């Protein structure tokens, strides 16, 4: 990298020397125009190449913008000078080309001042108000020079001379020229002052003078050139070129001293990075830059990583990312991650086995609890209907013994139907109680109707009334009401003549009323239902009332 820099500097010096030799040949041998145009080509090529170099190297956007503006102004100055001395022959046109010189002469110091202020500043910094408005006097002075033919305050021509034929060799300076000169010197010294402040080494009083020397020579040269010393005009009479070369040298020194941020040393920094394992190649995988800790890679290994990261050795993973003009490759030590991944895989397998075991235990426990719950529910259903089931078993045996008698067999079967109806309906109500849900009044009505329908098989007259205002009721209340009805029916089933059932709401309590005709003594019923009201209205006619509390009805 240092060798490349030396080659570039040697080439620049060679171009400057060749151009200066061409100038001397042109002065000594005016008829050799080839060397004049060769010198022009060398200068334009040199400043253009320097502009492209700045555009590629500089990091700060604002500094780059101002410095590139200066390069453009230098090229404009060279073109104006060439047009004036080599192409245009009209005196008036020559004079206006001469006036146009002052556009770059006034703007270059102004842009140099702005660039000097932006050195070392963040990108989003705002310029001071005074610095932002310096363009107003600069533009005013440019317009003052360009309109000199109207007022002649900058350059004064002989009286009576025609402006169409007067040349730029016979003139004197007016007061406006002094203002223009003072403004250019003032901007130059302000730029120099800012650079001095930027060149001061932090925590020390010393100053980096290397970037300032070309700037001081530039100011000194300007003063000597204006003074008209013939030796200066002969040795360095091209103000534009000398000005541009000194300005270029100043900027390059600022870049070398790192006062202007650039990417010139990125390659050295990249190579010196000890904690990096990266290398940059061209499109053909020829290594251009490599960090000191990078690993030697074959082209096959590099190409394998184009689709994605690949393992090139135990614990070493290679990455390949395409960039402009080539690829960047870096290796990553993933041995710890690989070891951790292996441990995690073992833990995962262990957890999978443990999870399968826990799942099996859960399934077994679930099955056991399901069986226990089913057994509990079965016991619950059996407890509430066990008496009827036992009675059905007795009646079945009795039917087998007396089944030959048609009348007795019919009565036994009818009683079995009454009991079976109760068992079926009572188990349904039990499930409702178990689920803690409310049931429709129609379910209680349907249960009572079905039981009454079974009683009709015994030639018993039946009737039922259910309060239509009852829509829903608790399952437990419905079961108690149905149990009360069933008990009364079973106690009187042998001599029951007729039965009437009424269910309604009284004082927000469910009231079931049963009227029946039977010779059976029901005075013992309160032993089973202490809150029941038992009354014999007429001989063999009973009124049974049970009021149930604790439910909600709607």
C-alpha positions in Angstrom: 0.0 0.0 0.0 2.8 2.4 0.8 4.4 1.5 -2.5 1.2 2.4 -4.3 1.2 5.8 -2.6 4.8 6.5 -3.6 3.9 5.6 -7.2 1.0 8.0 -7.2 3.1 10.9 -5.8 5.9 10.2 -8.2 3.4 10.3 -11.1 1.9 13.6 -9.9 5.4 15.2 -9.5 6.3 13.9 -13.0 3.2 15.5 -14.5 3.8 18.8 -12.8 7.5 18.8 -13.9 6.5 17.9 -17.5 3.9 20.7 -17.6 6.4 23.2 -16.2 9.0 22.2 -18.9 6.3 22.7 -21.5 5.6 26.2 -20.1 9.3 27.1 -20.3 9.5 25.8 -23.9 6.4 27.8 -24.8 8.0 31.0 -23.4 11.3 30.5 -25.1 9.9 29.2 -28.4 6.5 30.9 -28.9 5.9 29.2 -32.2 5.7 25.6 -30.7 2.0 25.5 -29.9 2.1 21.7 -29.3 3.8 22.1 -25.9 1.3 24.7 -24.9 -1.6 22.4 -25.6 0.2 19.5 -24.0 0.7 21.6 -20.9 -3.0 22.4 -20.9 -3.9 18.7 -21.2 -1.5 17.7 -18.4 -3.0 20.3 -16.0 -6.6 19.4 -16.8 -5.8 15.7 -16.4 -3.9 16.3 -13.1 -6.7 18.3 -11.5 -9.4 16.0 -12.9 -7.6 12.9 -11.5 -7.2 14.7 -8.2 -11.0 15.5 -8.1 -11.9 11.8 -8.8 -9.4 10.8 -6.1 -11.1 13.2 -3.6 -14.5 11.9 -4.4 -13.3 8.3 -3.8 -11.3 8.9 -0.6 -13.1 11.6 1.4 -15.5 10.5 4.1 -17.1 13.7 5.3 -19.8 14.7 2.8 -19.7 18.4 3.4 -15.9 18.6 3.2 -16.0 16.5 0.0 -18.7 18.9 -1.5 -16.6 22.0 -0.9 -13.3 20.5 -2.1 -14.8 19.2 -5.3 -16.4 22.6 -5.9 -12.9 24.1 -5.7 -11.6 21.5 -8.2 -14.4 22.4 -10.6 -13.6 26.1 -10.2 -9.9 25.4 -10.9 -10.8 23.6 -14.1 -13.2 26.4 -15.1 -10.3 28.9 -14.5 -8.0 26.9 -16.7 -10.6 26.7 -19.5 -11.3 30.5 -19.3 -7.6 31.2 -19.5 -7.2 28.9 -22.5 -10.1 30.6 -24.3 -8.7 34.0 -23.6 -5.2 33.5 -24.8 -5.5 30.7 -27.4 -9.0 30.8 -29.0 -10.8 34.1 -28.6 -9.3 37.2 -30.4 -12.1 39.7 -30.0 -10.9 42.5 -27.4 -14.3 42.8 -25.8 -14.7 39.0 -25.4 -11.1 38.8 -24.0 -12.0 41.4 -21.5 -15.1 39.6 -20.3 -13.2 36.3 -20.0 -10.7 38.2 -17.9 -13.6 39.4 -15.7 -14.8 35.8 -15.4 -11.4 34.9 -13.8 -12.7 36.5 -10.6 -15.5 33.9 -10.2 -13.1 31.2 -9.2 -10.7 33.7 -7.6 -13.4 34.8 -5.2 -15.3 31.5 -4.7 -12.2 29.3 -4.1 -11.1 31.1 -0.9 -14.8 31.1 0.2 -15.2 27.3 -0.3 -11.8 26.8 1.3 -13.1 28.6 4.4 -16.2 26.5 4.5 -14.2 23.3 4.1 -11.8 24.3 6.8 -14.7 25.0 9.2 -16.3 21.6 8.5 -13.1 19.6 9.2 -13.7 17.4 12.3 -17.3 18.5 12.6 -20.2 16.0 12.7 -22.3 15.6 9.5 -25.4 17.2 11.0 -23.6 20.3 12.4 -25.0 23.7 11.5 -22.7 26.5 10.3 -22.7 29.8 12.3 -25.0 32.4 11.0 -22.1 34.8 10.1 -20.4 32.1 8.1 -23.6 31.2 6.2 -24.1 34.8 5.0 -20.5 35.3 3.7 -21.7 34.4 0.3 -23.6 37.7 0.0 -20.5 40.0 -0.2 -18.7 37.3 -2.3 -21.5 37.4 -4.9 -21.7 41.2 -4.7 -18.0 41.5 -5.5 -18.3 39.0 -8.4 -21.1 41.1 -9.9 -19.0 44.2 -9.3 -16.2 42.8 -11.4 -18.5 41.5 -14.2 -20.2 44.9 -14.5 -17.0 46.8 -14.5 -17.6 48.2 -18.0 -20.6 50.1 -16.6 -18.9 51.8 -13.7 -15.1 51.1 -14.0 -14.6 51.0 -10.3 -12.5 47.8 -10.4 -10.4 48.4 -13.5 -10.1 51.9 -14.9 -9.5 52.3 -18.7 -8.1 55.4 -20.5 -10.7 58.1 -21.1 -12.3 58.2 -24.5 -11.2 54.6 -25.3 -13.9 52.5 -27.0 -14.9 49.5 -24.9 -15.3 47.4 -28.0 -11.6 47.8 -29.0 -9.8 48.5 -25.7 -7.5 45.7 -24.5 -6.9 44.4 -21.0 -3.2 45.6 -21.1 -3.8 49.3 -20.6 -5.7 49.8 -17.4 -5.3 51.0 -13.8 -6.8 49.7 -10.6 -9.9 51.4 -9.1 -11.1 51.4 -5.5 -13.3 48.3 -6.2 -10.1 46.2 -7.0 -8.8 47.0 -3.6 -12.0 45.8 -2.0 -11.9 42.6 -4.1 -8.2 42.0 -3.2 -8.8 42.7 0.5 -11.8 40.3 0.5 -9.8 37.5 -1.1 -6.9 38.0 1.4 -9.4 38.2 4.3 -11.1 34.9 3.3 -7.6 33.3 2.8 -6.5 34.4 6.3 -9.8 33.3 7.9 -9.4 29.9 6.3 -5.8 29.8 7.5 -6.9 30.8 11.0 -9.5 28.0 11.1 -6.9 25.5 9.8 -4.5 26.6 12.6 -7.2 26.0 15.2 -7.9 22.6 13.6 -4.2 21.7 13.4 -3.6 22.3 17.1 -2.8 18.9 18.8 -5.2 18.2 21.6 -3.8 18.7 25.2 -0.7 20.3 23.7 0.3 23.8 22.5 2.1 22.6 19.5 0.7 23.0 16.0 1.0 20.8 12.9 2.7 23.2 10.5 3.0 20.8 7.5 -0.5 21.5 6.2 -0.1 25.3 6.8 3.1 25.8 4.8 1.4 25.5 1.4 -1.3 27.9 2.6 1.2 30.4 3.7 3.1 30.1 0.4 -0.2 30.6 -1.4 -0.9 33.9 0.4 2.7 35.0 0.0 2.7 34.2 -3.7 -0.6 36.1 -4.2 0.9 39.2 -2.7 4.1 38.9 -4.8 2.1 38.3 -8.0 0.0 41.4 -7.4 3.2 43.4 -6.8 4.2 42.7 -10.4 7.8 41.5 -9.8 9.1 40.3 -13.2 11.1 37.4 -11.9 8.0 36.0 -10.2 5.9 36.5 -13.3 8.6 34.6 -15.4 9.2 31.7 -13.0 5.6 31.3 -11.8 3.5 33.6 -13.9 0.5 31.3 -14.2 -1.5 32.3 -11.2 -4.2 29.7 -11.9 -1.8 26.7 -11.9 0.3 27.9 -9.0 -2.8 28.6 -7.0 -4.3 25.2 -7.8 -1.1 23.2 -7.0 -0.6 24.9 -3.7 -4.2 24.4 -2.8 -3.9 20.7 -3.8 -0.8 20.3 -1.7 -2.6 21.9 1.3 -5.5 19.5 1.0 -3.3 16.5 0.7 -1.3 17.5 3.7 -4.5 17.8 5.7 -5.5 14.3 4.6 -2.1 12.9 5.6 -2.4 14.5 9.0 -5.9 13.0 9.3 -7.5 16.4 9.8 -9.7 15.6 6.8 -11.2 12.1 7.2 -10.5 9.7 4.4 -10.4 6.0 3.7 -6.8 6.1 2.7 -5.6 3.9 5.6 -8.5 1.5 5.7 -6.4 -1.3 4.1 -3.6 -0.9 6.7 -6.2 -0.8 9.4 -7.9 -3.9 8.0 -4.6 -5.8 7.9 -3.6 -4.7 11.4 -6.9 -5.9 12.9 -5.8 -8.8 15.2 -9.3 -9.9 16.2 -10.6 -10.1 12.6 -10.5 -13.3 10.5 -11.6 -11.7 7.2 -10.2 -11.2 3.8 -11.4 -9.4 0.7 -11.1 -10.9 -2.8 -12.0 -9.8 -6.3 -14.6 -11.6 -8.4 -12.1 -14.3 -9.3 -11.3 -15.0 -5.6 -7.8 -13.5 -5.8 -7.1 -12.1 -2.3 -6.6 -8.3 -2.3 -6.7 -7.5 1.5 -6.4 -9.9 4.4 -6.4 -9.4 8.1 -3.4 -10.6 10.1 -5.6 -13.3 11.7 -7.2 -14.6 8.6 -6.9 -18.2 7.6 -5.5 -19.5 4.3 -8.5 -20.6 2.1 -8.6 -22.5 -1.2 -10.7 -21.2 -4.1 -13.0 -24.3 -3.8 -13.7 -23.5 -0.1 -14.5 -19.9 -1.0 -16.9 -20.9 -3.7 -18.7 -23.5 -1.5 -19.7 -20.6 0.8 -21.4 -18.7 -1.9 -24.8 -20.3 -1.2 -24.4 -20.1 2.6 -22.1 -20.6 5.5 -20.1 -23.9 5.4 -18.0 -25.8 7.9 -14.4 -26.1 6.6 -13.0 -27.8 9.7 -14.0 -28.8 13.2 -15.7 -25.8 14.7 -14.7 -23.4 12.0 -17.4 -21.9 9.8 -16.8 -19.9 6.6 -19.0 -17.0 5.4 -19.0 -15.5 2.0 -20.8 -12.2 1.2 -20.6 -10.5 -2.2 -19.6 -6.8 -2.4 -19.0 -4.4 -5.2 -16.1 -5.8 -7.3 -15.6 -9.0 -5.3 -16.3 -10.9 -2.1 -15.6 -10.6 1.6 -14.9 -13.8 3.4 -14.5 -14.4 7.1 -14.3 -17.4 9.4 -16.1 -17.9 12.7 -15.1 -20.2 15.5 -18.2 -22.0 16.5 -16.6 -24.8 18.5 -18.2 -23.7 21.7 -21.6 -23.4 20.0 -21.2 -26.8 18.5 -20.3 -28.3 21.9 -23.3 -26.4 23.5 -25.5 -27.6 20.7 -24.4 -31.2 21.3 -25.2 -30.8 25.1 -28.6 -29.3 24.2 -29.3 -32.2 21.9 -28.6 -34.6 24.7 -30.7 -32.6 27.2 -33.5 -32.5 24.5 -33.4 -36.3 24.1 -33.5 -36.7 27.9 -36.4 -34.3 28.2 -38.2 -36.0 25.3 -37.9 -39.4 27.1 -39.0 -37.8 30.4 -41.9 -36.1 28.6 -43.0 -39.4 27.1 -42.8 -41.0 30.6 -44.8 -38.2 32.1 -47.3 -38.4 29.3 -47.8 -42.1 29.9 -48.2 -41.5 33.6 -50.7 -38.7 32.9 -52.7 -41.0 30.6 -52.7 -43.7 33.2 -53.7 -41.3 35.9 -56.4 -39.9 33.6 -57.7 -43.3 32.9 -57.7 -44.2 36.6 -59.5 -41.0 37.6 -62.0 -41.5 34.7 -62.7 -45.0 36.0 -63.0 -43.7 39.6 -65.4 -40.9 38.4 -67.4 -43.4 36.4 -67.6 -45.7 39.4 -68.6 -42.8 41.7 -71.3 -41.7 39.2 -72.5 -45.2 38.9 -72.8 -45.6 42.7 -74.5 -42.2 42.8 -77.1 -43.3 40.2 -77.5 -46.7 41.9 -78.0 -45.2 45.4 -80.9 -43.0 44.3 -82.7 -45.9 42.5 -81.5 -49.0 44.3 -84.8 -49.5 46.1 -86.7 -49.5 42.8 -84.1 -51.8 41.2 -84.5 -54.3 44.1 -88.3 -54.0 43.8 -88.1 -54.7 40.1 -86.0 -57.8 40.7 -88.7 -59.1 43.2 -91.5 -58.3 40.7 -89.7 -60.1 37.9 -89.4 -63.2 40.1 -93.1 -62.9 41.1 -94.1 -62.6 37.5 -92.2 -65.8 36.6 -94.2 -67.6 39.3 -97.6 -66.1 38.5 -97.2 -65.3 34.8 -99.8 -67.9 33.8 -102.5 -65.7 35.3 -103.1 -63.0 32.7 -104.6 -60.5 35.1 -101.9 -60.8 37.7 -99.2 -60.9 35.1 -100.5 -57.7 33.5 -100.5 -55.9 36.9 -97.0 -57.0 37.7 -95.7 -55.8 34.3 -97.5 -52.5 34.8 -95.8 -52.0 38.2 -92.4 -52.9 36.6 -93.1 -50.2 34.0 -93.9 -47.7 36.7 -90.6 -48.5 38.5 -88.5 -48.6 35.3 -89.9 -45.2 34.2 -88.8 -43.8 37.5 -85.4 -45.3 37.3 -84.8 -43.9 33.8 -86.1 -40.5 34.6 -84.5 -40.2 38.0 -81.0 -41.1 36.6 -81.4 -38.3 34.1 -82.2 -35.8 36.8 -79.3 -37.1 38.9 -76.9 -36.3 36.0 -78.3 -32.8 35.9 -77.6 -32.4 39.6 -74.1 -33.8 39.0 -73.4 -31.3 36.2 -74.7 -28.4 38.4 -77.0 -27.2 35.6 -80.6 -26.0 35.5 -83.2 -28.0 33.7 -86.2 -27.0 31.7 -89.6 -27.4 33.4 -90.6 -29.5 30.5 -88.2 -32.2 31.6 -90.0 -32.5 35.0 -93.3 -32.4 33.3 -92.2 -35.1 30.9 -91.0 -37.3 33.8 -94.3 -36.9 35.7 -96.3 -37.5 32.5 -94.4 -40.7 31.7 -94.8 -42.0 35.2 -98.6 -41.2 35.1 -98.8 -42.9 31.7 -97.3 -46.0 33.3 -99.9 -45.8 36.2 -102.7 -45.8 33.6 -101.7 -49.3 32.7 -103.2 -50.2 36.1 -106.5 -48.6 35.1 -105.6 -45.6 37.3 -107.1 -42.2 36.3 -104.4 -39.5 36.1 -104.1 -35.8 35.6 -101.2 -33.2 35.8 -100.9 -29.4 35.9 -97.6 -27.5 35.6 -97.5 -23.8 36.2 -96.7 -22.3 32.7 -94.8 -19.5 34.4 -92.1 -22.0 35.3 -89.5 -22.2 32.6 -86.3 -23.3 34.4 -85.6 -24.8 37.8 -82.7 -26.4 39.6 -82.1 -30.1 39.0 -82.0 -30.9 42.7 -85.4 -29.3 43.3 -86.9 -31.2 40.3 -85.4 -34.4 41.6 -86.9 -33.9 45.1 -90.3 -33.1 43.6 -90.2 -36.3 41.4 -89.1 -38.4 44.4 -92.0 -37.1 46.5 -94.4 -38.1 43.7 -92.8 -41.5 43.2 -93.0 -42.3 46.9 -96.7 -41.5 47.1 -97.3 -43.5 43.9 -95.4 -46.6 45.2 -97.1 -46.6 48.6 -100.6 -46.6 47.1 -100.0 -48.5 43.9 -101.9 -51.6 45.0 -105.3 -49.8 45.5 -104.8 -46.4 43.8 -108.0 -45.3 42.0 -107.0 -41.9 40.7 -104.2 -39.4 41.1 -103.9 -35.7 40.3 -100.5 -33.8 40.3 -100.1 -30.0 40.4 -96.7 -28.1 40.3 -96.6 -24.4 40.8 -94.7 -21.5 42.4 -95.8 -20.1 45.8 -93.9 -17.3 47.5 -90.8 -18.1 45.4 -90.9 -21.8 46.4 -91.7 -24.8 44.4 -95.0 -26.4 45.6 -96.0 -29.9 44.4 -99.5 -31.0 45.3 -100.8 -34.5 44.9 -104.4 -35.6 45.4 -105.2 -39.3 45.2 -107.7 -41.9 46.2 -106.4 -44.9 48.1 -107.2 -47.0 51.1 -103.5 -47.0 52.1 -102.8 -45.1 55.3 -100.4 -42.2 54.3 -100.1 -40.8 57.8 -96.6 -42.3 58.0 -95.4 -40.2 55.0 -94.1 -37.3 57.2 -91.5 -39.6 58.6 -89.9 -39.6 55.1 -90.8 -36.0 54.3 -91.0 -34.0 57.6 -92.0 -30.8 55.8 -94.8 -32.5 53.8 -98.4 -31.6 54.7 -100.7 -34.7 54.7 -104.4 -34.4 55.0 -107.3 -36.8 54.5 -110.1 -34.6 53.0 -112.7 -37.4 52.6 -112.5 -41.2 53.3 -109.9 -42.7 51.1 -109.0 -39.3 49.5 -105.7 -37.8 50.4 -104.1 -34.4 49.9 -100.2 -34.4 49.8 -98.3 -31.1 49.7 -94.6 -30.7 49.6 -92.9 -27.2 49.5 -89.3 -27.2 48.4 -86.9 -24.5 49.3 -83.4 -23.4 48.1 -83.9 -23.4 44.4 -84.2 -20.6 41.9 -87.0 -20.5 39.3 -87.6 -18.5 36.2 
